[in-house]
Amino acid sequence: MAKTRKDQFPHLAGDLLPERSAEGLAELFKVLANDGRLRILHAIHLAGEISPSDIAERVDASQQAVSNQLQRLADQRIVHARREGQRVLYRIIDPCIPGLMDLGVCLLSERDRLG
């Protein structure tokens, strides 16, 4: 049996997206529409949990720049920080983010493949 659009995208099934939801989605996409933040999220995803200084080293950015970006991500409840002694470790808490990023990379690959 073929899947319908509602089956493929259950969160988009039902009534038209309410204005408040559209505004929230636009704000989320604004936060994600930053190459530095996406690289930070990827570094966190690969590590599972990681300190800002380790992220800064991996993405070749200053620790202050990484901390500022982490705050934006934390404000959107995408990442969460926890203390371990004197270290602060970040992890992704939004379970949709890795899948969304994977889908984005898939879209780029398809676009490149199609020329």
N, C-alpha and C positions, 0 to 999 in steps of 0.2 A: 504494500500500500504506500503510495507517494505521500511524502510529508507536505503539509500545507505551510504557508507562511506563519500562521499562528503556532504551529508545532515547532518550527525552526526558531522562532523568536518569541518565546512565551511572555517575556516582559513587555513586548510591544502589542500583545493581543488586547482586545477590548476597545474601549473608547479612545478617542483622540487624546494624545499626550496633553495633560493639563498644563496651562501656562507656567505654573509654579515648578512643575517637574522639568519642563523645557528650560527654564531659567537655571535650575540646579544643574542640569546636564551641560548647559553651555558653560557654566562656571567651572565644572569639573574638566571639560575639554580645554578650557583656557589654561588651567593649571598643568594639564598633561601636554599642552602644545608648546613645549620647551625642550630643546634637545638636551640641555644639561640635566634637567629633572628626569628625563627618560633614561639617560645613561646612569644616573644615580639609582633609579628604580631597578635597572637591570643589574647593577652591581649588588644591590641588596638581595634581589631575587637569586642570583648565583650563589651568594654567601649564605643566605638564610637569615643571618643576623650579622650586623657589621657596625663598626664604630665610624663616626664621621671622619676621623683621620685616615682610616683605611680606605674609605670611599674616596676621599680627596686624592689619595695616592693612585688609586685605580683609574679615576676619571681625569687625572691631571688637572686638578683645580685646587684653589686654596681651601683650607679648612673653613674659613669664614664664609666663602661662597657656598660651600656644601651645606654648612649649618643653616644659612639663610634659605636654601632650597628645601632642606628637610623640614624647616618650620612651615613652609607653604604646603608641603605634602601632609604634614601632621594636622594642619588646620582643616584640611579636607578629609581627615580620618582615613588616609591612604596608608600611612606608616605610623608606627608607635615606637616610642623610646622607652627603654628600661635601664635602670642602673644596675651595674654589676661592680661593686666596690666603687672605684673612682671612674670607671669606664661607663660610657653611655653607648648602648647598642640599639640599633634600629632594625625593625623588621616590617615587612609589608603585612598589613592587617586586612586589607580589602581583598577578598578572594577573587574578585573579578579582574584585578589589574594585570596579573601575569597573562591571563587569557586574552585580554584586550591588546596588550603589547604583542603577543604572539600573532594575533590576527592582523595587526598593523604591519608586522614584518612579512607576513604571508601576502598581504595586499601589495607591498612593495615588490616582492619577488615576482608576483604575477604580472605586475605592471612592467617590470624589467624584462620578463620572459616574452611578453607580447610586443615589446619594442616600442 
